[in-house]
Amino acid sequence: MTERFYFRQWLAGRDFAVGDAVARQMVNFVYAVGDRETGEALVVDPAYAPAEIIDLVAADGLRVTGALATHYHPDHVGGEMMGHGIPGIVELLSTSDIPVHVQRDEVPWVMRRTGVGEDSLVAHDAGDTVTVGAFEITLIHTPGHTPGSQCFLVEGRLISGDTLFLDGCGRTDLPGSDPEEMYLSLTQRLARVSDDTILFPGHLYSAERSAPMKDVREYNYALAPASAEQWLAMFAR
């Protein structure tokens, strides 16, 4: 983590999309990861006001060269939700022809939800990396909340979408959800993430906006069960 590394966390409805009642209710985070020297930045889950997100990046002296999607839900990539249309990657792509990186299993879900064509999406497998300037982002496939949910590990930070929050984890009772896969994602697929990595979740569901994984592992009730049986008894709905 150096001054060259660019990282921003913005809260929908507060830092941008101000006045959007759905954004204020859903309290989504949007992230930007980039290289100050090359001026490139990738945005993570650019929903609600993509043009404003581009402007926020530009105000820091960088340009958006791509997007990363943690999963297909409209509050992360855009689409219709509860009768509300949420701007997202469709509107982002209307401003510039940039790649949108998604997990391979999530491609059909993103296409159905947003209407984006497959040629606009870059499909990835577990362990793939995406570079922005001199920095490498590792894509960790964490199914459970959705089939292709993924987290992004970069420069001591884990952007976790709706897989893992500071308190709790993503729901497992939605289309494409799988409680058993979520348990494996939390206990095995994210086991490689060190305790000193800082967790940055997809929503502000706690008092703090981020926390070290050591603290999350110690205090998060979703990580407390000692066995798969206990976990599924608590969280399989």
Phi, psi and omega in degrees: 000110181234175177296335178294327181287130182250129180213127178225145176236122180237143181257121180297138181087347179238305182272338175204172184052037179295133182096350177277111185296323180292317179299319180294325180286321187276342178043053176281146168263142169241142183238155171229133180233131183198187181236112183297330183288317180273343179080012182264146177213144172251140178254142182251123178056061186279074181255166176083307183210071184304321180297321178293323179296317176301319180294323178297318177295316180297325179296337177269004176087017180239170177235146180280121182246001179178172179225152175239136179245127177285324177191178194275354186298144187301329180287358177244327182234357181096166183126186182271135178215121178053039178082002180250136174270122182253121175298150181197231188291334175300311180291325177298315182291338178289342180268330180198151181272091183236154178287144174244114186269122180228160175287144188304317181293343184268349185306306182297328179291317178296318180297314180295319185287321188256335186085002178291141179284155182299332181290347177269352184251142174251115184274137182233156175252167179303133178090354176298159175235150174235135180254147171226111188061233181269004188251142183251131179251122178268131181264121181251114179286120183230068180298159181145299175291316170219166183298325184245025175304142178216153176246159183237122181253120183207127173047050176076016179233143175241114174269114196253000180054228179256018175285310185220128174255172174298323175236112178090189180216177181292155180295151180236024180241021182253164179306126181090353181285157180207106183301321182294321177293323178298317178301315179294323179296316183290322188262338183240307187291330177265004180295334181289344183281125185290158181297332182272359173292141180266126180274128176240107188276176181275346180219155174270082180255017181210173182294325182263156179271344181199166179195153175297145178301329178302316180290320179299316180294331182278324190247345183285122183295337180287346178255006184280324183304142185270353181211164177298322180298315178296317182297313182294327177295329181273323193242346178283116184237000000 
